[in-house]
């Protein structure tokens, strides 16, 4: 009896190894974010009569100048003296509309402002040696230094 044997072919596949390093240095720019607030005016009540001084039961719409509402003067008189009544009036003055652009570094006169100063590089530094060593040196306020090393191994079979 004869035995015939054959060897199967070996499949080594592929092996890939990737190395990469990076350094990112950033210095923040100055930034300002503003929201212009509008005027609000509210009058409510019961058991009272209101007047703007010219017509009974009239509430003045006021005037608007440069984006700011100026409500008229409202007087309230009780309908039945000695009876229950309620009256409420509130006013929030809005921000004026600027007549020209703000000079760089200045902040407009708005009710809601977030302003940050520019970062200072100072001693901010980073580097990568030929051996892949990453070095980072902190900078001043408003800076970021990020170093990254990636090793990727892929085996296909």
Buried (B, 14 or more C-beta within 10 A) or exposed (E): EEEEEEEEEEEEEEEEEEEEBEBEBBBBEEEBEBEBEEBEBEBEBEEBEBBBEEEEEBBBEBEEEEEBBEBBEBEBEBEEEEEEBEBEBEEEBBBBEBEEEEEEEEEBEBEEEEEEEEBBBBEBBBEBEEEEEBEBEEBEEBBBBEBEEEEEEEEEE
